[in-house]
Every structure is written in C-alpha cells, then in structure tokens.
C-alpha cells in the first residue's frame, strides 16, 4: 500500500513538472509573439514617420539669403507640385510634398531681420518652433502682388472706402468665400429667366449631367454664345467654352434650323460666307457639351441665361458675372466695362467685325476668378459705379483710368492665389496695411490683430493656401527712429564683442598679448587701459564666438606671467549676456555648427575640408572674409549632419590640441546673417563704440526713445505669442511660413527675414533594438 502511494506521488510529480514545462512554453511563445507585435508596431511607426512631409534647407554661410523670386517659386511648388512650371527649389527641399495639409503664410508687416535680432529674447516661441530660416532683401511690393494679386499694397490714403450700403457688400458681406457661395440659387435662376427643368417652355430642353453637389473645388468653365436672327427669333450660330486655365476647349460654328434673317455681324461676327460650309447642328453641340462637362461643373458667363436658352439646355450650377458684380436698382454692368475696369482689358472692338466669343468667355471666367480670389470687399473698393459715371461724364472711354495701369495698357499678372483658385483650391487672405491704416492707436491695432488671428484660426484649416497679415502699428519707421534702433543694436553688439583682461605686469608687451588673444578669432582692436592702477587691456573681436572662447579659455589662466581675469563691460545691455549666450547655443541656426579658430595661413573651403577630413559627417565649410580686402579670416564655421556629430568633432579637436594642434573650437553662436551684419557695421569704422557704464534711469531727452523701445519689445512679444497660438491651431502636416519683410526706403533699407516649419515635422525615430527582451 505504501509502495502504491509512493508511485502515485511520483506520477503526480511528473505530471506537475510536465504542466509547469508546458506553461513555460506557452509563456515563452506569448512573449515571442508580443515581441514580434512590438517590433512590427515600431517598424510601422518608423515607416509612418519617414513618410511625413519634412524640410531640408541648404542655406548656410554666404548662401543664407534668397531672393523673393526664389521664395515665390518655393511657395508655388509647395501648393502645386510640378504643375504650372513649379519646380522643386534647391535651397529648401520639401520631402513628401503631397502629404502636406496646406500652406499658411504669415506676414508681420513693419518687422525686419533687425527686429528679430534686436529683440531676440522676445521671439522665444518663433525660435523654438521654426528650425529653418533664411534672409531676404528689403521688402518687395512686387512679391506681395505676385502672391496675392493686384491692389494688395494700395496706398491707404487713396483706397476707396467700403460702406454697408454698397450692393456687393449687402449681398455677399465683406469677407471672401469659396466659389460655391456665388453660384446662383434656384430662386435667383427663376427670377432671372434661366431655363429650368420644371418650367413648361423648357420641356424640350436638354439637361446636362450637372447633378453633382457644388463645392469650392468644383471646376469652372467659361461659356459664351453668338446668335443670329431667324423666323424663330435668336438662334445659336457659334459657341465657345474655356476651361479654368483659360484654354479654349470648344469652339464650334452652328447652322441654325431656320433661314437666317439677320446675321448681326457687327455683334456676332457671323457672316453668310462663314456659315456656308458648316454642317454642325444644335443637337450636335448639345451632345458634345454634355460629354465635355463633368457632373459638378460650374458654368460662368455674362447674362448666361440667354446663352443657355440659345443652346436649349438646362444646367443647374452657374455663376453669372452680370449679377455677381451687383449694382443698385437691379442694373447690370456690361462685360466690356468690367473687363476694362477690373481686368485692364480692351474687348469687343467697335470695328464692325463683331465679338470674339472665346475672348468673352475667358473674360467672364477671369472676372469670376478675380471676385472669388479678392473677395467682395476688394471688389467694392474698385468703386465701379463711380468709374462708370466718370466714363459717361468724360464721354471718352479711352481716358478712364484703369487700376494698376502702366503706359495706358496693362494685363494684370495672375497671382498665385488666382492660379490656385483656377485649379479648384480654396485660398484665404486676411489682414493688411490698408485695414490697419484706419486705426490710429496701438490699442486698436492690437485689437485688429486679435480679430485677424481669430478669423485665421477658423479659416486656415478649411483652406489649402492662406495668407495672413499682422500689422506692427507703431510709428517707429522714421529715419531717426530706425537709426536709433540700429544704433542700439550696434552698441549691444560692441559690448558683447568686447572683453577686458588683466591685471598684467608692467613689462607686458601689447603686441605679444595680441598674438595670444588672436588665437580665438580675428581681433578688431586691442588697447591698453590707462585708468586702472594695474595694467589692463581692452580687446574687441569680430565675432561673438571669439570673445566667448577667450572668456572660457583665458579667465583665471596665466598669461604673460600673470594670472588674469576676463570680463565684459558692465552695462545695461550686458546684464543678460550669459542668458543670451545660452539661448544662442541652443538656437536652431547654430544646430550642427561648430566655430573653429587658429587656422593660420588663409585657406580655401576646399583646402580646409581636405585638412579636416578626420572630422566625420562634415557637410560644409564657411570661411568669412575681410569685407574690404576679401582676404580670408583665421576662423571658420563648420556645418555637420547632426548635433551629435558636432560633439564628436569637439572631442576630436580637443584630442588634436593635446597633441600640439593650435586649433580652438566651440559651439557656434553667430548665425551667418548676423555675421554679414557685423561686417557691414564695422567695415567703415573699424572699432564699434562701447556703451557708457550702467545708468539707473534714462536721461530725460532719451525718454521718448526709451518708451519706443519698450513698446517695440511688447509688440514683438505679442507677435510671438500670437504666432504660437496660430501655429498650435494649424492642422498637422501644414507648412507654415513666417515673413518679416523689412522695409525698402530711400532713407533706410532693412533686410527681411523668414522662418519655415511643418506642423509635426519631427526627425524620424531611430530603429528599435531588435534584441529587446521582456
């Protein structure tokens, strides 16, 4: 019995061991499966990250400035791809462009590159958010006109005032809308004698396939017909159709069913000889037009009801330009007048040869596109009623002034917004200097900017391309005030580039000391200070990196037999110097950039790259030059692929220095644009003026300047906050471009500045460790 019990215990023990082993196998399989799932998820995440739209800019060193034409081509490519002759720009590549959610351009009117650098600390969010930056020439009105259309930079003093009594504003409001807002309603079509399916006298009319819903992206087609008189009345003799780009896609002569009583040649251009060989009938045209128009097509024409009745066709989606440009009392502008007053075109000549239906169809289309793109407010500002009255009073249509006319004739340039509208994209424009001109104090300008921001947050997600203008509003752009801002920037720069060193022994040689301090960068000036008990010197460098490197390397060290101390001037502008240096080190402009001094004999970029071949991931070398002689300096800037590459390079250079190398290095602090400005302000005067010692309060005569400085500081901080709020409200994968256009005046030209970023543009994640264990 005991033996049997023992056997049973052993059997149970074996079964328990087998169960434990089986459980361990199941757990192991489960872990393997979980591991596989985790790896697949990580791979999918990496793949998704890699396919996100992102930017790679190639602006560095002397190539940091681009032209306004390059910027326009960049925006055009971002919005259209390779269509409409848009090409991928070389200075900044857009990867996975098709995945962009849209483009938002924010223009800070009255702000320049100088403001960004002068109030660097106030632009905290801009610096943190936008990693790609570029410089621009002084402000270009032509660029904004090319981007948004004619009239965008009109002088506010001569811009026509919009009132609530204007029939266009009463009908559509002041803000811009998509094309669907301007399609005639069923009631409007009935009131204006359009052929409809349920009307008895249209029972035999042919219906197009226009049954699809009208959207802002629906394609536009311009249509115009010419008629002759028969026993029936007006009958179709010619039809022209143009697509959204203005290309003629249908142009047919038609033989009327009944004998022609009057060709109306002076209007229609139709003659007996012209129709003699024609065999095309109305039925043929109806079939052709039905095939040509997609279901959601929108027909555009001037008094289009007459054309559709001549065609004996019903189409539900139309924009009638004779009704679009509304007048008081139900009157209508003629197409010829609108073409001249709005587009600057001369059509329908009075030479007796008749109208060109293709020209008329294209003109009606362009009028609709102009209205959609510019919006009711801009159209109302044309003050068409007064222009027409002026024509009647002068009795000479040739002398009627055209908007934006040059030498009497001018075909308006099609703006980017016009092009985008023509291909069915929804665009949005808001803000501008003309709106700001009606406000006369900073509080009102701030209120206007808030309204613009709020509206932008609503409209940008619904638009594929948006342009938003925010206004500075401060009267700070007089020559004296601009000069004051430049002077303050120069003074701050001078103090940051200056170091005081000492004390030295009485036998210290200034020439020998210059050689010591020159190791860290080009020395603009070095002088002995006579006011101190013990000998000290004042050294002013050309770039901030040199001054900072000297501070870090020589402070507390023995130089010329003396332990010396280095410090910057103690002034108002240097109190936050340490904080500013730290911010500059973290700035995106300096990410992956290394400062290197002690080059010795002048060397070209190519020679340096060969000499520094031991530094891995080196992408570019920039060696600054003397602005007067063109001679290369004894320092350079190195651009690496990643910040990690910079850290490795710093370690490598330190190891080389231990072996006897004279090279000195540190993280870069000076963006290339700032270096160009350094050279500009120093090339004529040599030494920069250092500010006076710290003052407790501004002098009375400087109170006004001090107040302006504080107002500017607040305004820049407000801009920064508003752009942060706007950026947070953008959809993921939307390209955002911030423009500080600067100014271009005879008295003073301030260069512009730009920042780029794609919402959600983060570096691709590193691949997970395949040996990950649970």
C-alpha positions in Angstrom: 0.0 0.0 0.0 2.8 2.4 0.9 4.6 1.5 -2.3 1.5 2.2 -4.4 1.1 5.6 -2.7 4.7 6.4 -3.4 4.2 5.5 -7.1 1.1 7.8 -7.3 3.1 10.6 -5.7 5.9 10.2 -8.2 3.3 10.1 -11.1 1.7 13.3 -9.9 5.0 14.9 -9.5 5.9 14.1 -13.1 2.6 15.4 -14.3 3.1 18.6 -12.4 6.6 19.0 -13.9 5.1 18.5 -17.4 2.4 21.1 -16.7 5.0 23.6 -15.5 7.1 22.9 -18.6 4.0 23.3 -20.8 3.1 26.6 -19.1 6.6 27.9 -19.6 6.5 27.0 -23.3 3.2 28.9 -23.6 4.6 31.9 -21.8 7.7 31.9 -24.0 5.6 31.7 -27.1 3.4 34.5 -25.9 6.5 36.6 -25.2 7.9 35.9 -28.6 4.5 36.9 -30.2 4.4 40.1 -28.1 7.9 40.9 -29.1 7.1 40.4 -32.8 4.0 42.6 -32.4 6.1 45.3 -30.7 8.7 45.2 -33.4 6.1 45.4 -36.1 4.5 48.4 -34.4 7.8 50.1 -34.1 8.7 49.5 -37.7 5.3 50.8 -38.8 5.8 53.8 -36.6 9.2 54.5 -38.2 7.8 54.0 -41.7 5.0 56.4 -40.9 7.4 59.0 -39.5 9.7 58.7 -42.6 6.7 59.4 -44.9 5.7 62.5 -43.1 6.3 65.7 -45.0 9.5 67.5 -43.9 12.0 70.1 -45.0 15.7 70.0 -45.6 17.2 73.5 -46.1 20.6 74.2 -47.6 21.1 77.8 -46.6 24.5 78.2 -44.8 27.2 80.8 -44.9 27.1 83.2 -47.8 24.1 81.3 -49.2 21.8 82.4 -46.3 20.0 85.0 -48.4 17.5 84.1 -51.0 15.6 86.3 -53.5 11.8 87.0 -53.4 11.5 85.1 -56.7 13.1 82.0 -55.1 10.6 82.4 -52.2 7.7 82.7 -54.6 8.8 79.6 -56.5 9.1 77.7 -53.2 5.5 78.6 -52.2 4.3 77.8 -55.7 5.9 74.4 -55.6 4.5 73.7 -52.1 1.0 74.4 -53.3 1.0 72.9 -56.8 3.9 70.4 -57.0 5.3 70.3 -60.5 2.2 71.8 -62.2 2.2 75.3 -63.7 6.0 75.2 -64.2 6.7 74.8 -60.5 9.9 73.1 -59.7 11.4 71.7 -56.5 13.6 74.5 -55.1 17.3 73.8 -54.5 17.7 76.0 -51.4 15.0 74.1 -49.4 13.6 70.7 -50.4 10.1 69.6 -49.5 10.0 65.8 -48.9 6.7 64.0 -49.4 5.1 67.3 -50.6 1.8 65.5 -51.5 1.2 64.8 -47.8 1.2 68.5 -46.9 -2.1 69.5 -45.4 -1.8 73.0 -46.9 0.3 76.2 -46.7 -0.1 79.1 -44.3 1.9 82.3 -44.9 2.0 84.9 -42.1 3.4 88.3 -42.9 4.5 90.6 -40.0 4.2 94.0 -41.7 6.8 96.5 -40.5 9.1 93.9 -38.9 12.6 93.2 -40.3 15.6 91.0 -39.6 17.0 93.8 -37.5 13.9 93.5 -35.2 14.3 89.7 -34.9 18.0 90.1 -33.8 17.5 93.2 -31.7 14.6 91.6 -29.8 15.9 88.1 -30.0 14.8 87.1 -26.4 11.2 88.2 -27.1 10.8 85.8 -30.0 11.0 82.8 -27.8 8.3 80.7 -29.5 9.4 81.5 -33.0 13.0 80.4 -32.2 11.8 77.2 -30.6 9.2 76.3 -33.3 10.8 77.2 -36.6 14.1 75.4 -37.3 14.6 76.6 -40.9 15.4 80.2 -41.6 16.5 82.4 -44.4 17.3 86.0 -45.2 15.5 88.2 -47.7 16.3 91.5 -49.5 14.5 94.6 -48.3 10.7 94.5 -48.7 9.3 93.9 -52.2 5.8 95.2 -53.0 6.0 93.2 -56.3 6.3 89.9 -54.3 3.0 90.5 -52.4 1.2 91.5 -55.6 2.6 88.4 -57.3 1.5 86.3 -54.3 -2.0 87.8 -53.6 -2.9 89.9 -56.6 -3.0 93.5 -57.7 -4.1 96.1 -55.2 -2.7 94.3 -52.1 -0.3 97.2 -51.4 -2.5 100.1 -52.4 -1.9 103.4 -50.5 -4.4 103.5 -47.7 -5.0 107.2 -48.3 -6.4 106.6 -51.8 -8.1 103.3 -51.1 -11.8 103.5 -51.6 -13.9 103.3 -48.6 -16.3 100.4 -48.3 -19.7 101.1 -46.8 -22.5 98.9 -45.7 -24.7 100.5 -48.4 -22.6 99.0 -51.3 -24.8 96.4 -53.1 -21.9 93.9 -53.3 -21.3 94.1 -49.6 -25.1 93.9 -48.9 -25.4 90.8 -51.0 -22.2 88.9 -50.0 -20.8 90.6 -46.9 -17.2 91.8 -46.7 -15.2 88.6 -46.3 -14.0 86.2 -49.1 -15.8 83.0 -49.8 -15.4 79.9 -51.9 -16.9 79.7 -55.4 -19.9 77.8 -54.1 -21.2 81.0 -52.4 -21.5 82.7 -55.7 -23.5 80.0 -57.6 -27.0 81.2 -58.4 -29.7 79.7 -56.2 -32.8 78.2 -57.7 -34.8 81.3 -56.8 -32.3 83.6 -58.5 -32.3 81.5 -61.6 -36.1 81.6 -61.7 -36.1 85.4 -61.2 -33.5 86.0 -64.0 -35.3 83.8 -66.6 -32.9 80.9 -66.6 -34.1 77.6 -68.2 -35.3 75.2 -65.5 -36.5 71.6 -65.8 -39.9 72.2 -64.3 -40.8 75.2 -66.5 -43.3 74.5 -69.2 -41.5 76.4 -72.0 -38.3 74.4 -71.3 -39.8 70.9 -71.5 -37.9 70.1 -74.7 -34.6 71.4 -73.4 -31.7 69.0 -73.0 -30.3 68.6 -69.4 -26.6 68.4 -68.8 -25.1 65.9 -66.3 -24.9 68.7 -63.8 -26.4 66.9 -60.9 -23.4 66.7 -58.6 -23.1 68.8 -55.5 -21.2 72.2 -56.0 -18.1 72.5 -53.9 -15.4 75.2 -53.6 -13.2 72.8 -55.6 -15.7 72.4 -58.4 -14.2 73.2 -61.9 -15.1 76.4 -63.6 -15.9 76.6 -67.4 -16.4 79.9 -69.2 -19.1 79.9 -71.9 -20.3 82.4 -74.5 -22.6 82.1 -77.5 -23.2 84.2 -80.5 -26.7 84.2 -82.2 -28.3 85.2 -85.5 -31.9 86.2 -86.1 -34.3 83.7 -87.8 -38.0 83.4 -88.1 -37.9 81.8 -84.7 -36.0 84.6 -83.1 -32.5 84.3 -81.8 -30.8 81.0 -82.8 -27.4 79.7 -81.9 -24.7 80.3 -84.5 -21.4 79.9 -82.5 -20.4 78.6 -79.1 -17.0 78.8 -77.2 -16.1 77.1 -74.0 -12.8 77.7 -72.0 -11.5 75.7 -69.0 -10.4 77.1 -65.7 -7.0 78.0 -67.0 -8.5 80.0 -69.9 -7.7 77.4 -72.6 -10.3 77.1 -75.3 -11.7 73.5 -75.3 -14.7 74.0 -77.6 -15.2 76.5 -80.5 -18.0 75.5 -82.9 -19.9 77.2 -85.6 -23.6 76.1 -85.7 -26.1 76.1 -88.6 -29.5 77.3 -87.4 -32.5 75.2 -88.3 -34.5 78.1 -89.9 -33.3 80.6 -92.6 -31.3 83.5 -91.2 -32.9 86.9 -91.5 -30.1 88.9 -89.9 -26.5 87.7 -89.2 -26.0 90.6 -86.7 -22.4 90.6 -87.9 -21.4 93.8 -86.0 -22.1 91.9 -82.8 -21.8 88.2 -83.6 -19.1 88.3 -86.2 -21.1 85.8 -88.1 -21.3 86.1 -91.9 -23.0 84.2 -94.7 -19.6 83.0 -96.0 -18.6 81.8 -92.6 -21.6 79.6 -92.1 -21.8 78.3 -95.7 -19.6 75.1 -95.2 -21.0 74.5 -91.6 -23.0 71.3 -91.1 -22.9 71.2 -87.2 -26.4 71.3 -85.7 -27.7 72.4 -82.4 -28.2 68.7 -81.4 -24.5 68.0 -82.2 -23.4 70.8 -79.9 -25.7 69.6 -77.1 -24.2 66.1 -77.3 -20.7 67.5 -77.3 -21.3 69.8 -74.4 -22.9 67.1 -72.3 -19.8 64.9 -72.8 -17.5 67.8 -72.0 -18.9 69.0 -68.7 -18.4 66.9 -65.5 -21.2 66.4 -63.1 -20.1 69.1 -60.7 -19.0 71.7 -63.3 -19.9 75.3 -62.8 -20.6 77.4 -65.9 -19.5 81.0 -65.9 -20.8 83.6 -68.3 -22.2 87.2 -68.6 -26.1 87.1 -68.7 -25.7 83.3 -69.2 -29.5 82.8 -69.3 -29.5 84.0 -73.0 -26.7 81.5 -73.9 -28.4 78.6 -72.2 -31.7 79.4 -73.9 -30.0 79.6 -77.3 -28.4 76.2 -76.5 -31.8 74.9 -75.4 -30.1 73.3 -72.4 -30.6 73.2 -68.6 -27.6 73.4 -66.3 -28.2 73.9 -62.5 -24.8 75.4 -61.5 -23.9 78.8 -62.9 -22.1 82.0 -61.9 -23.5 85.0 -63.8 -20.9 87.8 -63.8 -23.7 90.4 -64.7 -25.3 89.5 -61.3 -22.1 88.8 -59.4 -20.9 92.4 -59.8 -24.1 93.7 -58.3 -25.5 97.2 -58.9 -28.2 99.3 -57.3 -31.7 99.0 -58.6 -31.1 95.7 -60.4 -29.0 97.4 -63.1 -26.1 95.4 -64.7 -22.6 96.3 -65.8 -21.7 95.5 -69.3 -19.0 92.9 -69.9 -16.8 95.3 -71.9 -16.8 97.8 -69.0 -16.0 95.2 -66.3 -13.1 93.8 -68.5 -11.6 97.3 -68.7 -12.3 98.5 -65.1 -11.4 95.2 -63.3 -9.0 93.4 -65.6 -7.5 96.2 -67.6 -8.6 94.5 -70.8 -10.0 96.0 -74.0 -12.5 93.7 -75.6 -15.4 93.9 -78.1 -13.9 96.4 -80.5 -16.2 98.7 -82.4 -14.7 98.0 -85.8 -17.8 96.2 -87.1 -16.2 92.8 -87.1 -18.1 91.6 -84.1 -17.3 89.9 -80.8 -14.9 87.1 -80.2 -16.9 84.5 -78.1 -13.7 82.8 -76.9 -12.4 86.2 -75.6 -15.7 87.0 -74.0 -15.9 83.5 -72.3 -12.4 83.8 -71.0 -13.0 87.4 -69.8 -16.2 86.3 -67.8 -14.2 83.4 -66.3 -11.4 85.8 -65.2 -13.9 88.2 -63.7 -15.4 85.4 -61.6 -11.9 84.2 -60.5 -11.0 87.8 -59.6 -14.1 88.2 -57.5 -13.7 84.8 -55.7 -10.0 85.4 -55.1 -10.1 89.1 -53.9 -13.5 88.9 -52.1 -16.4 91.3 -52.1 -14.5 94.0 -50.1 -11.7 94.4 -52.6 -14.2 94.4 -55.5 -16.3 97.1 -53.8 -13.1 99.2 -53.2 -12.8 99.4 -57.0 -15.8 101.7 -56.8 -17.1 100.6 -60.2 -20.2 102.8 -60.1 -18.1 106.0 -59.8 -15.8 104.8 -62.5 -18.7 104.2 -64.9 -20.1 107.7 -64.0 -16.7 109.1 -64.9 -16.7 107.4 -68.2 -20.1 108.9 -69.0 -19.1 112.4 -67.9 -15.9 112.4 -70.0 -17.6 110.7 -72.9 -14.2 109.2 -73.7 -13.7 105.6 -72.5 -10.1 105.6 -73.6 -9.3 108.2 -70.8 -11.0 106.2 -68.0 -8.1 105.4 -65.6 -7.5 101.7 -65.1 -6.4 100.2 -61.8 -2.6 99.4 -61.7 -2.2 100.6 -65.3 1.2 101.2 -66.9 1.6 103.2 -70.1 -2.1 103.0 -70.7 -2.2 99.2 -71.2 -1.6 96.6 -68.7 -2.6 92.9 -68.5 -2.7 92.1 -64.8 -0.3 89.4 -63.7 -2.0 86.3 -62.4 -1.2 85.9 -58.8 -0.5 82.6 -57.0 -3.9 82.9 -55.3 -5.5 83.3 -58.7 -3.7 80.2 -60.1 -4.7 78.2 -57.1 -8.4 79.3 -57.5 -8.3 78.4 -61.2 -7.4 74.8 -60.3 -10.1 74.5 -57.7 -8.0 75.1 -54.5 -9.6 77.1 -51.7 -7.5 80.1 -50.7 -7.8 82.6 -47.9 -6.4 86.1 -47.4 -6.9 88.3 -44.4 -5.4 91.5 -42.8 -3.1 94.0 -44.3 -1.8 97.6 -44.0 -4.9 99.1 -45.6 -7.1 97.8 -42.9 -4.6 98.9 -40.2 -4.5 102.4 -41.7 -8.0 103.2 -40.5 -6.9 102.7 -36.9 -4.9 105.4 -35.2 -3.6 104.0 -32.0 -1.7 100.9 -30.9 -4.6 99.5 -28.8 -6.8 99.5 -32.0 -4.0 97.8 -34.0 -3.7 95.1 -31.3 -7.5 94.6 -31.4 -7.3 94.3 -35.2 -4.5 91.7 -35.0 -6.6 89.7 -32.5 -9.6 89.7 -34.8 -7.4 88.6 -37.7 -5.9 85.8 -35.6 -9.3 84.6 -34.5 -10.6 84.5 -38.1 -7.5 82.9 -39.3 -7.9 80.1 -36.8 -11.3 79.4 -38.2 -10.5 79.6 -41.9 -6.9 78.2 -42.3 -8.0 74.6 -41.6 -10.6 74.9 -44.4 -8.2 76.4 -46.9 -5.3 74.9 -48.9 -3.4 78.1 -49.1 -3.7 81.1 -46.7 -2.0 84.5 -46.4 -2.4 86.3 -43.1 -1.0 89.8 -42.5 -0.5 91.2 -39.0 0.5 94.8 -38.5 3.0 96.4 -36.2 1.1 99.7 -35.9 3.9 101.6 -34.2 5.1 104.8 -35.8 8.7 103.7 -35.5 9.9 103.7 -39.1 11.0 107.3 -39.4 14.7 107.6 -40.4 15.7 108.9 -37.0 13.9 106.1 -35.1 15.3 103.4 -37.4 18.7 104.8 -36.9 18.2 104.7 -33.2 17.2 101.0 -33.3 20.3 100.3 -35.5 22.5 102.3 -33.0 21.2 100.2 -30.0 21.9 97.0 -31.9 25.4 98.2 -32.7 26.0 99.1 -29.1 24.8 95.8 -27.7 26.9 94.0 -30.3 30.0 96.1 -29.4 29.6 95.3 -25.7 29.3 91.5 -26.3 32.3 91.5 -28.6 34.5 93.3 -26.0 36.5 91.7 -23.2 38.6 93.4 -20.6 41.6 91.4 -19.4 44.1 92.0 -16.6 46.0 92.7 -14.5 49.3 92.3 -16.3 52.8 93.0 -15.3 54.3 96.4 -16.2 56.6 94.8 -18.7 53.8 93.1 -20.7 54.0 93.6 -24.4 50.8 94.6 -26.2 51.9 93.0 -29.5 52.6 89.7 -27.7 49.3 89.9 -26.0 47.5 90.4 -29.3 49.1 87.2 -30.7 47.7 85.4 -27.6 44.2 86.7 -28.0 44.2 86.3 -31.8 44.2 82.5 -31.4 40.5 82.7 -30.7 39.5 84.8 -33.7 40.0 88.0 -35.6 40.8 91.0 -33.3 39.3 94.3 -34.5 41.2 96.3 -31.9 43.3 96.0 -28.8 44.3 98.8 -26.5 45.8 99.4 -23.1 43.6 100.9 -20.4 45.2 103.9 -18.6 42.6 104.4 -15.9 43.4 101.3 -13.8 46.1 101.0 -11.2 47.4 97.8 -12.7 47.8 97.3 -16.5 44.6 96.0 -18.2 43.7 95.8 -21.9 40.5 96.0 -23.9 40.1 93.6 -26.7 37.3 93.8 -29.3 36.7 90.7 -31.5 34.9 90.5 -34.8 32.5 87.6 -33.8 30.9 86.6 -30.6 32.4 83.1 -30.6 35.9 84.5 -30.4 35.0 86.7 -27.4 33.3 83.8 -25.7 36.1 81.4 -26.4 38.6 83.8 -25.0 36.5 84.2 -21.9 36.2 80.5 -21.4 39.9 79.7 -22.2 41.8 82.5 -20.5 39.8 83.5 -17.5 41.8 82.6 -14.4 44.8 81.4 -16.5 48.4 82.7 -16.5 49.1 85.0 -19.5 52.4 86.9 -19.9 53.4 85.8 -16.4 50.3 87.0 -14.6 47.0 85.3 -13.5 44.4 87.3 -15.3 40.7 87.8 -15.2 38.5 88.4 -18.2 35.1 90.1 -18.1 32.7 92.0 -20.4 31.8 95.7 -19.9 29.1 96.0 -17.1 26.3 97.9 -18.9 22.6 97.7 -19.3 22.9 95.6 -22.5 25.3 93.0 -21.0 23.3 92.2 -17.8 21.6 89.3 -19.6 24.6 88.3 -21.7 25.1 84.8 -20.1 21.5 84.0 -20.7 21.7 85.2 -24.3 24.8 83.1 -25.0 23.0 80.0 -23.7 20.0 80.7 -25.9 22.2 81.2 -28.9 23.9 77.9 -28.3 20.5 76.2 -28.3 19.3 78.1 -31.4 18.3 76.2 -34.5 20.5 78.4 -36.6 23.5 77.1 -34.8 22.4 73.5 -34.5 25.1 71.3 -36.0 27.5 74.2 -36.5 31.0 74.5 -35.0 33.2 77.5 -34.7 36.9 76.9 -35.4 39.8 79.4 -34.9 43.6 79.3 -35.2 43.7 78.4 -38.9 47.0 80.1 -39.5 47.6 80.9 -43.2 44.4 81.7 -45.2 42.9 78.6 -46.7 40.0 78.0 -49.1 37.0 76.0 -48.1 38.2 73.1 -50.3 41.6 73.0 -48.7 40.1 73.1 -45.2 37.7 70.2 -46.0 40.7 68.1 -47.0 42.7 69.2 -44.0 39.8 68.4 -41.6 39.0 65.1 -43.3 39.4 63.4 -39.9 36.2 65.0 -38.7 33.2 62.8 -39.6 29.9 63.9 -41.0 31.3 67.3 -42.1 28.8 68.8 -44.7 30.0 72.4 -45.4 32.7 74.9 -44.5 32.3 78.7 -44.4 35.4 80.9 -44.1 34.4 84.6 -43.6 36.4 87.3 -45.5 37.5 90.8 -44.8 34.7 93.0 -46.3 37.3 95.5 -47.7 40.2 93.3 -48.9 38.4 90.0 -49.5 41.2 88.2 -47.5 40.0 85.1 -45.6 39.9 85.3 -41.8 41.7 83.0 -39.4 38.5 81.3 -38.3 35.7 79.4 -39.9 32.3 77.7 -39.3 31.8 74.0 -39.9 28.4 72.5 -40.7 27.8 68.9 -39.6 25.0 66.5 -40.2 23.8 66.3 -36.6 24.4 67.9 -33.2 25.9 64.6 -32.1 28.5 64.9 -35.0 29.4 68.4 -33.5 30.0 66.9 -30.1 32.3 64.2 -31.6 34.2 66.8 -33.6 34.7 68.9 -30.4 36.2 65.9 -28.7 38.4 65.1 -31.7 39.7 68.7 -31.9 40.5 68.7 -28.2 42.5 65.5 -28.6 44.3 67.0 -31.5 45.1 70.1 -29.4 46.6 67.8 -26.7 48.9 66.6 -29.5 50.1 70.1 -30.3 47.4 71.4 -32.7 46.7 75.2 -32.4 43.0 74.9 -33.4 40.5 76.3 -30.9 36.8 75.4 -31.1 33.4 75.7 -29.5 29.7 75.6 -30.4 28.7 78.3 -32.8 26.8 81.4 -31.6 26.6 83.6 -34.6 24.1 82.9 -37.5 25.6 83.7 -40.9 23.2 86.6 -41.4 24.4 88.2 -38.2 28.0 87.8 -39.3 27.2 89.7 -42.6 25.6 92.5 -40.5 28.7 92.6 -38.3 30.9 93.1 -41.3 28.5 95.8 -42.6 28.6 97.9 -39.5 32.4 97.5 -38.9 33.8 97.8 -42.4 33.8 101.6 -42.4 34.6 102.5 -38.8 36.7 99.5 -37.6 36.0 99.6 -33.9 32.5 99.6 -32.6 31.5 102.1 -29.9 31.0 100.6 -26.4 28.2 101.9 -24.4 28.5 104.1 -21.2 28.6 102.5 -17.8 25.3 101.3 -16.3 22.8 104.0 -15.6 20.0 103.9 -13.1 17.5 105.6 -15.4 17.4 107.0 -19.0 18.3 110.7 -19.5 15.2 113.0 -19.9 16.0 113.7 -23.5 16.0 109.9 -24.2 12.7 109.2 -22.5 10.8 109.1 -25.9 13.3 106.7 -27.4 13.2 104.6 -24.2 9.4 104.5 -24.4 9.5 103.4 -28.1 12.0 100.7 -27.2 9.6 99.3 -24.6 6.7 99.5 -27.0 8.7 97.6 -29.6 9.6 95.0 -27.1 6.0 94.5 -26.1 4.9 94.4 -29.8 7.5 91.7 -30.6 6.4 89.6 -27.7 2.8 90.0 -28.7 3.7 88.9 -32.3 5.5 85.9 -30.8 2.5 84.9 -28.7 0.0 85.3 -31.5 2.0 83.2 -33.9 2.4 80.5 -31.2 -1.4 80.4 -30.8 -1.9 80.3 -34.6 0.6 77.5 -35.0 -1.0 75.4 -32.3 -4.3 75.7 -34.2 -2.9 74.5 -37.5 -3.6 71.0 -38.8 -0.8 68.5 -38.6 1.5 68.4 -41.7 0.7 72.1 -42.7 3.6 74.2 -44.0 3.9 77.5 -42.1 6.0 80.4 -43.4 6.6 83.4 -41.3 7.8 86.5 -43.2 9.4 89.6 -41.7 9.6 91.6 -44.9 11.7 94.6 -43.7 11.5 98.0 -45.4 12.8 99.5 -48.6 13.1 103.2 -48.4 15.5 105.8 -49.7 16.3 106.8 -46.1 16.9 103.3 -44.8 16.6 99.8 -46.1 16.1 97.0 -43.6 16.5 93.4 -44.8 13.8 90.8 -44.4 13.8 87.5 -42.7 11.8 84.3 -43.0 11.2 81.2 -40.9 9.8 77.8 -42.1 8.2 74.8 -40.4 5.8 72.0 -41.0 3.4 71.2 -38.1 4.5 67.8 -36.7 7.8 67.8 -38.6 9.9 65.8 -36.2 13.1 63.8 -37.0 12.4 60.1 -37.9 12.7 57.9 -34.9 15.6 55.6 -34.5 15.0 51.9 -35.2 14.1 49.9 -32.1 16.6 47.4 -30.6 15.8 44.1 -32.2 17.3 42.3 -29.2 14.7 43.9 -26.9 13.7 41.4 -24.2 10.7 41.3 -21.9 
